[in-house]
């Protein structure tokens, strides 16, 4: 097992277009996380149900 793990090479990460082609539409939030931005584009999609945490 150790030899298999050490000899393994990682595949390249898929592009956002490849992910969308396999899974369907990608939300703005998912795109923002993919791009490394978490500004206004990461807000929930229109119509999404959002619950707020009660911890505090």
Contact map, one row per residue, 1 for C-alpha under 8 A:
11111000000000000000000000000000000000000000000000000000
11111100000000000000000000000000000000000000000000000000
11111110000000000000000000000000000000000000000000000000
11111111000000000000000000000000000000000000000000000000
11111111000000000000000000000000000000000000000000000000
01111111000000000000000000000000000000000000000000000000
00111111100000000000000000000000000000000000000000000000
00011111110000000000000000000000000000000000000000000000
00000011111000000000000000000000000000000000000000000000
00000001111100000000000000000000000000000000000000000000
00000000111110000000000000000000000000000000000000000000
00000000011111000000000000000000000000000000000000000000
00000000001111100000000000000000000000000000000000000000
00000000000111110110000000000000000000000000000000000000
00000000000011111110000000000000000000000000000000000000
00000000000001111111000000000010010000000000000000000000
00000000000000111111100000000000000000000000000000000000
00000000000001111111110000000000000000000000000000000000
00000000000001111111111100000000000000000000000000000000
00000000000000011111111111000000000000000000000000000000
00000000000000001111111100000000000000000000000000000000
00000000000000000111111100000000000000000000000000000000
00000000000000000011111111000000000000000000000000000000
00000000000000000011111111000000000000000000000000000000
00000000000000000001001111100000000000000000000000000000
00000000000000000001001111110110000000000000000000000000
00000000000000000000000011111110000000000000100000000000
00000000000000000000000001111111000000001111100000000000
00000000000000000000000000111111100001001111100000000000
00000000000000000000000001111111110000000100000000000000
00000000000000010000000001111111111000000100000000000000
00000000000000000000000000011111111111101100000000000000
00000000000000000000000000001111111111000100000000000000
00000000000000010000000000000111111110000000000000000000
00000000000000000000000000000011111110000000000000000000
00000000000000000000000000000001111111000000000000000000
00000000000000000000000000000001111111101100000000000000
00000000000000000000000000001001100111111100000000000000
00000000000000000000000000000001000011111110000000000000
00000000000000000000000000000000000001111110000000000000
00000000000000000000000000011001000011111110000000000000
00000000000000000000000000011111100011111111000000000000
00000000000000000000000000011000000000111111100000000000
00000000000000000000000000011000000000000111110101000000
00000000000000000000000000111000000000000011111100000000
00000000000000000000000000000000000000000001111100000000
00000000000000000000000000000000000000000000111110000000
00000000000000000000000000000000000000000001111111000000
00000000000000000000000000000000000000000000001111100000
00000000000000000000000000000000000000000001000111110000
00000000000000000000000000000000000000000000000011111000
00000000000000000000000000000000000000000000000001111100
00000000000000000000000000000000000000000000000000111110
00000000000000000000000000000000000000000000000000011111
00000000000000000000000000000000000000000000000000001111
00000000000000000000000000000000000000000000000000000111
